[in-house]
Amino acid sequence: MESAAPYFFLSYAHSPRDDFDEPDPDMWVHRFFRDLRGHIREMADTDGGPAGFMDRSMRAGEIWTEELEDSLAGCRVFVPLYSPRYFRSSWCGREWTAFGRRAARRRTGERTTAPSAVVPALWTPVPSHRLPDSVRDLQYTHPELGDRYREYGLYGLIKVSSFRGAYQKAVMELAQRIVKVGEDIVVERGGDTPLRHLPNAFEPLDTRRTLRITVAAHSVDRVPDGRTPSYYGRSPLHWNPYHPESAKPLASVAAEIAERLDYRPDVRAFDPGTTAEAGPPDGPEVMLLDRWTLRDPEHRAGLAEFDRSHRPATALVVPWNRDDPDSEAAEEELSAATEAVLPQKMNQGRQACRPAVRGIPDHESCGVLLPHVVQWAAVQYLKQNPGPSLPGPTVPRFRLSISGDQDGRRRGPRPYAEEDDDEQP
C-alpha cells in the first residue's frame, strides 16, 4: 500500500558544508520546517499523510530519492524557500518545473485565472530584479507577515532573539495561507518523469536551442476518408493517434520531451501551401507524420515538396496505432504512399532510428523513441552548423527492435548519462 502524500512540499537550496565537523548548515531551515509542519498538522485534514516533506539528504552528486519524487508528485501545496542560492540551483528549478506541470483547478469549479498551489516563503531577501521570469507573477512578500519579514526574511527572524514574536507570527500566517490554498485548490498527481530529466524553470528560455516540432495531420473538421474522428481535435496540434490509451495530443508529448532535454520547443502545424517559402528551420526539427494525410491531394503535394527541400537536420516520426480499428486495412496502402512521397525523409529516418519510421505502435514506445530521434536531429544540425555544444544529454547511437523489426525483440535505450550540476548543494 502506498503511503499518503504530504500536505506541503518544502523546496529549498541545500547549504554546502564548509567543514565536515560543523553542524548541519541547514539546521535553521529544519527548525522552520518543524514549526510550520506543527501548525499544518493542527490546522489541516492531512488525510492520514504527513503534514509536510523536507529533503534532508545533502544531494552531493546523487540522484533525487524516490521518496522525494513521490512527495513532489502527490503533495497539495508547493512551498519554495526563496533565497539568492535557491534561484541559482538547477535542482530547485527542476522541482519547480515538476510541480508546475501538475494540472490545478479550484474545488468550487469557478473559472477565473489559472489557480496556483505555490506558496512562496522568503528565507533571505531577494531583489525583485533577481527573480527569474518564471516566478515574477507570484506574490511572495505577503504584507500580512510584517515589515521585518520583508526586510530580514525568515532566516533573520529565526536567528535574532528579539524578533521571536515576528518569526512566530510569520510562520503562523504562512501555515494559514498553505491550508487555505490546500483546501481551495485541487492539484492532479504528477507524472513519472524523473526529475533529472526535467528542465530548470529558472533558466531563461532564450539560452536554450530551439527544436522545431512540425505536425503533419488533419483537424477534426477535415478528417481523412475512412478515418475515425476521435483521433483529431480542433487543429492538427490536437492529433492524438494513441487515443484512448493516451489522453495527451502527440504534439504536447513531444514538447514535454523537448523541454526535458533542455530544448525550447517550437510546435507548428504543417502547412502544405507554404513549404517552399518557409525554408529550413534554424535548428533541429522533428516531423510527426499522420500517414492518413497522404489521402489528401494537397497534403500529398506539400509533403512531396517538403521531402525535396534541403533539411538534413529533420527527422521523421511515424506514429501508427495498430490497436485502432482503422489501421489494419489501410496500413499497406499508406505505408507505400509514405515511401513514394517522402523517400528522402524515410531514408534519413532509417539512419536515425528505424522503428520511428516503420510505425510506432503505442504511446509507451513513442515516449522511448522520441528522445533519440531528437538527439539524432541535433547531431545532424551541429554537423551542418558547427558551434557551441548542443544542450541535453549525450545519447549513443540507438538501435531498437519493435513489432517485427529485425529479430522482433524489444530493447530499451541506454540510461541517460547523469547530468552535472553547476551547484550541487
C-alpha positions in Angstrom: 0.0 0.0 0.0 1.4 3.4 -1.0 1.9 5.9 1.8 -0.2 9.1 1.7 1.3 12.2 0.1 2.4 15.1 2.3 0.2 18.2 2.6 3.1 20.5 1.6 6.5 20.1 0.0 9.3 22.4 1.2 11.7 23.2 -1.7 14.9 24.8 -0.6 18.6 25.1 -1.7 20.8 23.0 0.4 23.8 24.8 2.0 27.2 23.2 1.4 29.3 22.2 4.3 32.4 24.2 4.6 33.9 21.8 7.2 32.9 18.2 7.9 33.0 18.9 11.6 30.5 21.8 11.5 26.8 21.2 12.5 24.2 20.8 9.8 24.3 24.0 7.8 20.5 23.6 7.1 19.7 23.4 10.8 17.7 26.6 10.8 15.7 25.6 7.7 14.9 22.3 9.5 13.7 24.2 12.6 11.4 26.4 10.4 10.1 23.3 8.7 9.3 21.7 12.1 7.5 24.7 13.3 5.5 25.1 10.0 4.7 21.3 10.0 3.4 21.5 13.5 0.9 24.3 12.6 -0.3 22.4 9.5 -0.8 19.3 11.5 -3.1 21.1 13.9 -5.0 23.2 11.2 -5.5 20.8 8.3 -7.0 17.5 7.5 -4.0 15.7 6.1 -5.9 12.5 5.2 -3.6 10.4 7.3 -0.5 11.5 5.5 2.4 13.6 6.8 1.8 17.3 7.2 5.0 18.2 5.2 8.0 16.9 3.4 11.6 18.2 3.5 14.5 16.5 1.9 17.3 16.1 4.4 19.9 14.5 2.2 22.9 16.6 1.1 22.5 15.5 -2.5 26.2 15.6 -3.1 26.1 14.2 -6.6 23.4 11.6 -6.0 20.0 11.5 -7.8 16.8 12.5 -6.1 15.4 9.9 -3.8 12.2 8.0 -4.7 10.6 9.4 -1.5 11.3 13.0 -2.7 9.9 12.4 -6.2 6.8 10.7 -4.8 6.2 13.5 -2.3 6.6 16.2 -5.0 4.2 14.3 -7.4 1.5 14.0 -4.7 1.7 17.0 -2.3 -1.2 19.5 -2.2 1.0 22.7 -1.9 4.5 23.6 -3.1 6.4 25.9 -0.7 9.6 27.3 -2.3 12.0 28.9 0.2 13.3 32.0 -1.7 16.9 33.0 -1.3 19.7 34.0 -3.8 21.0 30.4 -3.6 17.6 29.0 -4.4 17.4 30.6 -7.8 20.9 29.5 -8.7 20.1 25.9 -8.0 19.1 23.8 -11.0 17.9 21.1 -8.5 15.3 23.6 -7.2 14.5 24.7 -10.7 13.6 21.2 -11.7 11.4 20.7 -8.6 9.6 23.9 -9.6 9.1 22.5 -13.1 7.7 19.2 -11.8 5.1 20.8 -9.6 4.2 23.4 -12.2 3.3 20.7 -14.7 0.6 19.3 -12.4 -2.8 20.5 -13.6 -4.7 22.6 -10.9 -8.3 23.6 -10.5 -10.5 25.3 -7.9 -12.7 23.0 -5.8 -15.6 25.3 -6.4 -15.2 24.9 -10.2 -15.3 28.6 -10.8 -13.4 29.7 -13.8 -11.0 32.6 -13.0 -7.4 32.9 -13.7 -5.4 29.6 -13.6 -5.1 28.7 -9.9 -1.7 28.2 -8.3 -0.9 26.0 -5.4 2.5 27.5 -4.9 3.0 29.5 -1.6 6.5 31.1 -1.6 8.3 31.8 1.7 11.1 34.4 1.9 14.2 32.8 3.6 16.6 35.7 2.8 15.8 38.8 0.9 16.0 38.6 -2.9 15.9 41.8 -5.0 12.9 41.7 -7.4 15.2 42.2 -10.4 17.0 39.0 -9.5 13.9 36.8 -9.7 13.6 34.6 -12.8 10.8 35.4 -15.3 9.0 32.2 -14.4 8.3 33.3 -10.8 7.7 37.0 -11.0 3.9 36.8 -11.1 3.7 35.1 -7.7 3.1 37.2 -4.6 5.9 36.3 -2.1 6.3 39.3 0.2 3.0 38.6 2.0 2.3 42.1 3.6 0.4 40.5 6.4 3.6 38.9 7.6 5.0 42.3 8.5 7.9 44.6 7.6 10.5 42.7 9.4 9.7 39.6 7.4 10.2 41.5 4.2 13.4 43.1 5.4 15.1 40.2 7.0 13.4 37.1 5.8 12.6 34.0 7.9 16.3 33.4 8.4 16.8 36.8 10.0 13.7 36.4 12.2 14.7 33.0 13.5 18.3 34.0 14.2 17.6 37.2 16.2 16.1 36.5 19.5 14.4 39.9 19.7 12.5 39.1 16.6 11.0 35.9 18.1 7.4 37.3 18.1 7.7 38.4 14.4 9.0 34.9 13.5 6.2 33.1 15.2 3.6 35.4 13.6 5.1 34.9 10.2 5.2 31.1 10.5 1.5 31.0 11.7 0.4 33.3 8.8 2.2 31.1 6.3 0.6 28.0 7.7 -2.8 29.6 7.4 -2.1 30.5 3.8 -0.9 27.0 2.9 -4.0 25.4 4.4 -6.3 27.8 2.6 -4.6 27.0 -0.7 -4.7 23.3 0.1 -8.5 23.5 0.8 -9.3 25.7 -2.2 -7.3 24.1 -5.0 -7.1 20.5 -6.2 -3.8 19.6 -7.9 -3.7 16.4 -10.0 -1.0 13.9 -9.2 2.2 14.5 -11.2 3.7 12.3 -13.9 6.5 9.7 -13.7 9.2 11.7 -15.4 12.4 11.6 -13.3 13.4 15.0 -12.0 16.8 14.8 -13.5 15.2 14.8 -17.0 13.2 17.9 -16.4 14.3 21.4 -17.4 15.4 24.0 -14.9 12.5 26.5 -14.6 14.9 29.3 -13.6 16.9 29.1 -16.8 16.0 31.8 -19.3 14.3 30.3 -22.4 16.5 32.2 -24.7 19.5 30.3 -23.6 18.1 27.1 -24.9 18.5 25.9 -28.5 15.2 25.6 -30.4 13.7 22.3 -31.5 11.0 22.7 -34.2 8.2 20.1 -33.9 6.2 20.0 -37.1 2.9 18.1 -37.1 1.5 16.9 -40.4 -2.1 15.9 -39.5 -5.6 17.0 -40.1 -8.1 18.6 -37.7 -11.4 17.1 -36.8 -13.3 19.2 -39.4 -11.1 17.7 -42.2 -11.0 14.0 -41.2 -9.4 11.9 -44.0 -11.6 9.4 -45.8 -12.1 6.2 -43.8 -10.7 7.7 -40.6 -12.4 7.8 -37.2 -12.8 11.5 -35.9 -12.0 10.7 -32.3 -8.2 10.8 -33.0 -8.4 14.5 -34.0 -9.1 17.9 -32.4 -9.8 21.5 -33.4 -6.3 21.8 -35.0 -3.6 19.4 -36.3 -1.7 20.1 -33.0 -4.5 18.2 -31.2 -4.0 15.0 -33.1 -3.8 12.0 -30.7 -3.0 8.8 -32.6 -2.9 6.8 -29.3 -6.4 7.7 -28.1 -7.8 6.5 -25.7 -4.8 4.9 -24.1 -3.1 8.3 -24.0 -5.0 11.5 -23.1 -2.5 13.9 -24.5 -2.1 15.2 -28.1 1.2 13.9 -29.5 2.5 17.4 -30.1 2.2 18.1 -26.3 4.1 14.9 -25.5 6.9 15.8 -27.9 7.1 19.3 -26.5 7.5 17.9 -23.0 10.2 15.6 -24.1 12.0 18.6 -25.8 11.8 20.6 -22.6 13.1 17.6 -20.7 16.2 17.6 -22.9 16.6 21.4 -22.4 15.3 22.5 -25.8 12.8 25.2 -26.4 10.0 23.6 -28.4 8.6 25.5 -31.4 5.5 23.5 -32.3 3.8 24.1 -35.7 1.2 22.6 -37.8 2.4 21.6 -41.3 1.0 23.9 -43.9 1.2 22.3 -47.4 0.8 25.6 -49.1 3.9 27.3 -47.6 6.5 24.7 -47.8 8.6 26.5 -50.5 8.6 29.8 -48.7 9.2 28.5 -45.2 12.8 27.2 -45.8 14.7 25.0 -43.3 14.4 25.8 -39.6 17.3 27.4 -37.7 17.8 24.4 -35.6 17.0 20.6 -35.5 13.5 19.5 -36.5 11.2 16.6 -35.9 8.2 15.9 -38.1 5.3 13.9 -36.6 3.5 12.4 -39.6 0.0 11.2 -39.7 0.0 8.9 -42.7 -3.7 9.4 -43.2 -2.9 12.9 -44.5 -1.5 11.2 -47.7 -5.0 10.5 -48.8 -5.5 14.3 -49.2 -4.0 15.6 -52.6 -3.0 19.0 -51.1 -1.1 17.4 -48.2 0.4 14.8 -50.5 1.8 17.5 -52.8 3.0 19.6 -49.9 4.8 16.7 -48.3 6.5 15.8 -51.6 7.8 19.3 -51.8 8.9 19.1 -48.2 10.8 16.0 -48.9 12.7 17.6 -51.8 13.7 20.6 -49.8 17.2 20.6 -48.2 16.5 19.7 -44.5 19.4 17.4 -43.4 18.6 18.0 -39.7 14.9 17.0 -39.9 13.9 13.6 -38.5 10.7 11.9 -39.4 8.5 10.1 -36.8 5.5 8.0 -38.0 3.1 7.0 -35.2 0.8 4.2 -36.2 -1.5 2.8 -33.6 -2.2 -0.8 -34.6 -4.9 -1.1 -31.9 -7.2 1.4 -33.6 -9.8 -0.2 -35.9 -8.9 1.8 -39.0 -5.3 0.8 -39.2 -5.1 -2.7 -40.4 -6.9 -2.3 -43.7 -5.1 0.9 -44.6 -1.6 0.1 -43.4 -0.2 -1.4 -46.5 -1.6 1.4 -48.7 -0.5 4.3 -46.5 2.9 2.8 -45.8 3.6 2.5 -49.6 2.4 6.1 -50.0 4.8 7.3 -47.4 7.7 5.6 -49.2 6.6 7.2 -52.5 6.0 10.7 -51.3 8.8 11.0 -48.7 11.7 8.8 -49.9 14.5 11.1 -48.6 13.0 11.5 -45.2 12.3 7.8 -44.9 15.9 7.1 -45.8 17.1 9.6 -43.2 14.7 8.1 -40.7 16.2 4.6 -41.1 19.6 6.1 -40.3 18.3 7.9 -37.3 16.0 5.2 -35.7 14.4 2.6 -38.0 11.4 1.8 -35.7 10.4 5.5 -35.7 9.6 5.4 -39.4 8.2 1.9 -39.6 5.2 2.9 -37.5 5.4 3.3 -33.7 2.6 1.0 -32.3 1.9 2.6 -28.9 2.5 5.7 -26.8 5.0 4.0 -24.5 7.2 3.1 -27.4 6.8 6.6 -28.8 8.0 8.1 -25.5 11.1 5.9 -25.6 11.9 6.6 -29.2 11.4 10.4 -29.4 14.3 11.5 -27.3 16.7 9.5 -29.5 15.2 11.0 -32.7 15.6 14.5 -31.2 19.3 13.8 -30.5 19.9 12.5 -33.9 18.4 15.6 -35.5 20.5 17.8 -33.1 23.7 16.0 -34.2 22.9 16.5 -37.8 22.3 20.2 -37.3 25.6 20.5 -35.5 27.4 18.9 -38.4 25.9 21.4 -40.7 26.3 24.4 -38.4 29.3 23.9 -36.1 29.2 26.0 -33.0 28.7 25.7 -29.2 27.7 22.3 -27.9 24.1 21.5 -28.0 22.2 21.1 -24.8 20.8 17.9 -23.5 22.3 14.6 -22.5 24.5 12.7 -24.9 22.8 9.6 -26.3 24.7 6.9 -28.1 23.7 5.6 -31.5 20.4 3.9 -30.9 19.0 0.6 -32.2 15.7 -0.7 -31.0 13.6 -3.5 -32.4 9.8 -3.3 -32.0 6.9 -5.1 -33.7 8.7 -7.0 -36.5 11.9 -5.0 -36.7 14.9 -7.3 -37.1 14.6 -10.1 -34.5 11.4 -8.8 -33.0 12.8 -8.3 -29.6 12.0 -5.0 -27.7 15.1 -3.3 -26.4 15.1 -0.1 -24.3 17.5 2.7 -24.6 20.6 3.0 -22.5 20.0 5.2 -19.5 20.7 8.9 -19.9 24.0 10.0 -18.6 24.0 11.7 -15.2 23.7 15.4 -15.5 26.3 17.7 -14.0 25.0 20.5 -11.8 26.8 23.7 -11.5 25.7 23.8 -7.9 25.2 20.6 -6.0 24.3 21.9 -2.6 
